[in-house]
Amino acid sequence: MEANSVIKLLDWGLLCGAGLYLLLLRPWRPRRMWAGLTPSIDLLFVAGLLLGWASLHYAPPFERFSVWLVDQTELPAMIVAVDDRIAEIEALPEQMWDDLTARFGWTSEAPGPLPPLHAPGVLTSTVLPAVHGVTEVLLRTFVYGGSLIVLAVCQVMRLVTDVRRAIRARASPTSRRALEARLAALEETVLLGQARIGTDSAAT
């Protein structure tokens, strides 16, 4: 599967998550949508969506961070050391031949200077960029997976918040009616008690 196809598929994942969240907001009822907005959850969802989009379409931060992350390890120094050793081994036959010809006086030319030891070698120019690329892919995969988790958590929090609001909206009239009924019963009991007290006092 080509990289573009994978990116399109992952884009569809983000779009499906955003569409489901919009369905929970009920955009076809603007008043209810505005009344039901929860800034903390909504902003967290938008942040997760932006992170997921950046992990797919905005590479510079991940490239710089992957290079910095690899440079914090001992791998670049090890690769440079191996490249230096390879360069020394490659230059050894020519250096020995130049020393031999200089001793026997077969040539008047002085031995040529050795190439700089810290010049980019085979491993530095091939292995190190590959390590940077793998690290970048892992970082972008981690950020994309984290963004999907954030989107899922925000949707669950939104659903729980909506359910709690619906329960409160339905429970409020019922509790008020029950409270009013209890108050009426208490008032009736008090009135009956007062009437009985008045009747007893009149009889005596």
Rosetta blueprint (number, residue, H / E / L):
1 M L
2 E L
3 A H
4 N H
5 S H
6 V H
7 I H
8 K H
9 L H
10 L H
11 D H
12 W H
13 G H
14 L H
15 L H
16 C H
17 G H
18 A H
19 G H
20 L H
21 Y H
22 L H
23 L H
24 L H
25 L H
26 R L
27 P L
28 W L
29 R L
30 P H
31 R H
32 R H
33 M H
34 W H
35 A H
36 G L
37 L L
38 T L
39 P H
40 S H
41 I H
42 D H
43 L H
44 L H
45 F H
46 V H
47 A H
48 G H
49 L H
50 L H
51 L H
52 G H
53 W H
54 A H
55 S H
56 L H
57 H H
58 Y L
59 A L
60 P H
61 P H
62 F H
63 E H
64 R H
65 F H
66 S H
67 V H
68 W H
69 L H
70 V H
71 D H
72 Q L
73 T L
74 E L
75 L H
76 P H
77 A H
78 M H
79 I H
80 V H
81 A H
82 V H
83 D H
84 D H
85 R H
86 I H
87 A H
88 E H
89 I H
90 E H
91 A H
92 L H
93 P H
94 E H
95 Q H
96 M H
97 W H
98 D H
99 D H
100 L H
101 T H
102 A H
103 R H
104 F H
105 G L
106 W L
107 T L
108 S L
109 E L
110 A L
111 P L
112 G L
113 P L
114 L L
115 P L
116 P L
117 L L
118 H L
119 A L
120 P L
121 G L
122 V H
123 L H
124 T H
125 S H
126 T H
127 V H
128 L H
129 P H
130 A H
131 V H
132 H H
133 G H
134 V H
135 T H
136 E H
137 V H
138 L H
139 L H
140 R H
141 T H
142 F H
143 V H
144 Y H
145 G H
146 G H
147 S H
148 L H
149 I H
150 V H
151 L H
152 A H
153 V H
154 C H
155 Q H
156 V H
157 M H
158 R H
159 L H
160 V H
161 T H
162 D H
163 V H
164 R H
165 R H
166 A H
167 I H
168 R H
169 A H
170 R H
171 A H
172 S H
173 P H
174 T H
175 S H
176 R H
177 R H
178 A H
179 L H
180 E H
181 A H
182 R H
183 L H
184 A H
185 A H
186 L H
187 E H
188 E H
189 T H
190 V H
191 L H
192 L H
193 G H
194 Q H
195 A H
196 R H
197 I H
198 G H
199 T H
200 D H
201 S H
202 A H
203 A H
204 T L
